[in-house]
Amino acid sequence: MPSASAKAGVEAMSKSLAAEWGKYGMRFNVIQPGPIKTKGAFSRLDPTGAFEKMSVERIPCGRLGTVEEIANLAVYFCSDYASWVNGAVIRMDGGEYVSMAGEFNELKKVTKEQWDVMEAMIRKTKGS
């Protein structure tokens, strides 16, 4: 809960600052990174590799992000190419957040054979 509150506060603050200070040429944007494997963090927080395995399974892109990918977005935000980007919140997580939004996310574990059985059952019902 405390980290979620802090993240929401940073997002709200950046949007407020973008609105207030944009007229002075200042831009405020937020990067919301997903899991990024770094030697320092993962050696301390995930010494067995169990968290990494679970994370990768949960991310639709099938991998963790890289420091370079986050850096590339930050460089873009700082460049003249992003001069009209202000108050943006960019989630960069390989689709992890949106994939956790559904009630039936666990269906990705259903095997091809199980899908075939389910489809046959559905096709037998009236109106399909």
KEKE-3310 file (N, C-alpha, C; in steps of 0.2 Angstrom, whole numbers, plus 5000, padded with zeros to 4 digits):
npx = (5004:5009:5019:5012:5004:5014:5018:5007:5006:5018:5014:5003:5008:5018:5009:5002:5013:5017:5006:5006:5019:5022:5021:5032:5041:5045:5045:5036:5037:5033:5040:5035:5043:5043:5048:5065:5080:5094:5111:5113:5101:5094:5102:5101:5088:5082:5089:5088:5082:5069:5059:5062:5059:5045:5041:5044:5035:5023:5024:5018:5027:5037:5049:5061:5063:5076:5090:5095:5084:5075:5083:5084:5071:5070:5080:5074:5063:5070:5075:5074:5064:5054:5048:5035:5029:5021:5017:5015:5012:5021:5020:5031:5033:5033:5020:5015:5006:4994:4990:4987:4975:4963:4949:4951:4964:4972:4969:4978:4986:4980:4980:4982:4975:4965:4959:4953:4944:4936:4931:4923:4913:4907:4903:4892:4882:4867:4864:4877)
npy = (4994:5007:5009:5010:5021:5031:5030:5034:5047:5053:5052:5060:5072:5075:5077:5089:5098:5098:5105:5117:5122:5121:5132:5138:5131:5120:5102:5088:5071:5054:5039:5022:5009:4991:4975:4976:4968:4969:4968:4971:4973:4961:4951:4953:4954:4943:4930:4917:4916:4913:4923:4930:4920:4919:4932:4933:4924:4930:4941:4947:4949:4940:4942:4950:4968:4979:4990:4998:5000:5007:5019:5023:5028:5038:5047:5050:5058:5068:5074:5085:5080:5076:5087:5091:5083:5082:5079:5066:5049:5035:5018:5005:4990:4978:4973:4968:4975:4977:4964:4958:4962:4955:4944:4931:4927:4916:4907:4906:4895:4884:4869:4864:4853:4854:4866:4861:4852:4861:4869:4860:4857:4870:4872:4863:4868:4877:4890:4893)
npz = (5000:5004:4994:4983:4985:4985:4972:4965:4970:4964:4951:4950:4955:4945:4934:4938:4939:4926:4920:4927:4924:4911:4902:4904:4897:4903:4905:4911:4914:4916:4919:4920:4925:4922:4928:4929:4926:4935:4941:4954:4961:4958:4963:4977:4980:4974:4975:4972:4960:4958:4958:4946:4937:4939:4936:4922:4917:4918:4910:4895:4884:4887:4893:4904:4906:4900:4906:4897:4888:4896:4898:4885:4882:4892:4887:4875:4880:4885:4873:4859:4850:4858:4862:4863:4872:4887:4903:4902:4905:4904:4903:4904:4902:4896:4894:4905:4916:4909:4906:4918:4921:4918:4922:4918:4917:4920:4910:4901:4904:4900:4891:4873:4871:4881:4877:4865:4870:4878:4868:4860:4869:4870:4857:4856:4864:4864:4852:4848)
capx = (5000:5013:5023:5007:5002:5019:5018:5001:5008:5022:5010:4998:5013:5020:5004:5001:5019:5016:5001:5008:5026:5023:5021:5039:5046:5047:5041:5036:5034:5034:5042:5034:5046:5041:5054:5072:5085:5100:5115:5113:5094:5092:5107:5099:5080:5080:5095:5087:5080:5062:5055:5063:5055:5038:5040:5044:5029:5018:5025:5017:5033:5041:5056:5062:5066:5083:5091:5095:5077:5072:5087:5082:5065:5072:5084:5069:5060:5075:5077:5069:5059:5048:5046:5027:5026:5022:5012:5014:5014:5023:5021:5036:5033:5031:5013:5013:5001:4987:4989:4985:4968:4958:4947:4953:4971:4974:4967:4984:4989:4976:4984:4979:4970:4960:4955:4949:4938:4931:4928:4918:4908:4904:4899:4887:4877:4862:4865:4884)
capy = (5000:5013:5011:5012:5028:5035:5030:5038:5054:5055:5053:5066:5078:5077:5080:5095:5102:5099:5110:5123:5125:5120:5138:5141:5127:5114:5096:5083:5065:5049:5032:5017:5003:4985:4972:4977:4964:4972:4963:4974:4972:4954:4947:4954:4953:4937:4926:4910:4916:4912:4929:4931:4915:4921:4938:4932:4920:4935:4946:4944:4949:4934:4943:4956:4974:4981:4996:5002:5002:5013:5024:5026:5032:5044:5051:5053:5063:5074:5077:5090:5076:5075:5094:5093:5078:5085:5076:5059:5043:5029:5011:5001:4984:4972:4972:4965:4978:4976:4957:4956:4966:4951:4939:4924:4927:4909:4903:4905:4889:4879:4866:4864:4848:4856:4870:4857:4849:4866:4872:4855:4858:4876:4871:4859:4872:4880:4897:4895)
capz = (5000:5004:4988:4978:4987:4983:4965:4963:4972:4959:4945:4951:4955:4938:4930:4941:4937:4919:4919:4929:4922:4904:4899:4904:4893:4907:4904:4917:4911:4921:4916:4925:4922:4925:4931:4925:4929:4937:4945:4961:4963:4958:4968:4984:4981:4971:4975:4970:4953:4958:4956:4939:4933:4939:4932:4915:4915:4919:4906:4888:4880:4889:4896:4908:4902:4901:4908:4891:4886:4900:4896:4878:4883:4895:4882:4870:4884:4886:4867:4855:4847:4863:4865:4864:4876:4893:4907:4900:4910:4900:4907:4900:4906:4892:4894:4912:4919:4906:4906:4925:4922:4916:4926:4915:4915:4921:4905:4897:4906:4897:4885:4867:4871:4885:4873:4860:4874:4879:4861:4858:4873:4869:4851:4858:4867:4859:4850:4847)
cpx = (5004:5017:5018:5004:5008:5019:5013:5003:5013:5019:5006:5003:5015:5015:5002:5007:5019:5011:5003:5014:5027:5024:5028:5044:5048:5042:5042:5033:5036:5035:5040:5037:5043:5048:5060:5077:5092:5104:5113:5106:5092:5096:5104:5092:5078:5086:5094:5084:5072:5057:5056:5059:5047:5036:5039:5038:5023:5018:5023:5022:5038:5048:5056:5064:5073:5084:5092:5089:5074:5076:5085:5075:5066:5076:5079:5065:5064:5076:5072:5063:5053:5046:5039:5024:5027:5016:5010:5016:5015:5024:5026:5037:5032:5024:5010:5007:4994:4986:4986:4978:4962:4956:4949:4960:4974:4973:4973:4988:4985:4980:4979:4973:4964:4956:4950:4943:4933:4927:4922:4912:4904:4900:4893:4881:4873:4864:4873:4886)
cpy = (5006:5015:5013:5019:5033:5036:5035:5045:5057:5057:5060:5073:5080:5080:5087:5100:5103:5104:5117:5126:5124:5126:5141:5136:5121:5108:5091:5077:5060:5042:5027:5011:4997:4982:4973:4973:4968:4968:4965:4972:4964:4949:4948:4952:4946:4932:4919:4910:4915:4917:4931:4927:4917:4927:4937:4928:4925:4940:4944:4944:4943:4936:4949:4962:4975:4988:5001:5004:5008:5019:5027:5030:5038:5049:5054:5059:5069:5077:5082:5086:5075:5082:5096:5087:5081:5082:5069:5054:5037:5023:5007:4995:4977:4969:4968:4968:4976:4968:4954:4959:4961:4946:4932:4924:4920:4905:4902:4898:4883:4876:4866:4859:4850:4861:4867:4855:4855:4869:4867:4856:4864:4875:4867:4862:4876:4888:4898:4893)
cpz = (5000:4998:4983:4979:4984:4976:4962:4964:4967:4953:4945:4951:4949:4933:4932:4938:4930:4917:4921:4926:4915:4900:4899:4901:4897:4906:4909:4914:4916:4917:4922:4922:4926:4927:4926:4929:4929:4942:4953:4964:4964:4962:4975:4985:4978:4970:4972:4962:4953:4956:4949:4935:4933:4935:4925:4913:4915:4914:4899:4883:4881:4891:4900:4904:4904:4903:4902:4888:4889:4898:4889:4878:4887:4891:4877:4874:4884:4879:4864:4852:4852:4866:4866:4869:4883:4897:4906:4905:4905:4904:4902:4904:4902:4892:4900:4915:4916:4906:4913:4926:4921:4922:4924:4913:4915:4915:4900:4899:4903:4891:4879:4867:4875:4881:4868:4864:4875:4873:4859:4862:4872:4862:4851:4861:4862:4858:4849:4840)
residu = (MET:PRO:SER:ALA:SER:ALA:LYS:ALA:GLY:VAL:GLU:ALA:MET:SER:LYS:SER:LEU:ALA:ALA:GLU:TRP:GLY:LYS:TYR:GLY:MET:ARG:PHE:ASN:VAL:ILE:GLN:PRO:GLY:PRO:ILE:LYS:THR:LYS:GLY:ALA:PHE:SER:ARG:LEU:ASP:PRO:THR:GLY:ALA:PHE:GLU:LYS:MET:SER:VAL:GLU:ARG:ILE:PRO:CYS:GLY:ARG:LEU:GLY:THR:VAL:GLU:GLU:ILE:ALA:ASN:LEU:ALA:VAL:TYR:PHE:CYS:SER:ASP:TYR:ALA:SER:TRP:VAL:ASN:GLY:ALA:VAL:ILE:ARG:MET:ASP:GLY:GLY:GLU:TYR:VAL:SER:MET:ALA:GLY:GLU:PHE:ASN:GLU:LEU:LYS:LYS:VAL:THR:LYS:GLU:GLN:TRP:ASP:VAL:MET:GLU:ALA:MET:ILE:ARG:LYS:THR:LYS:GLY:SER)
# end
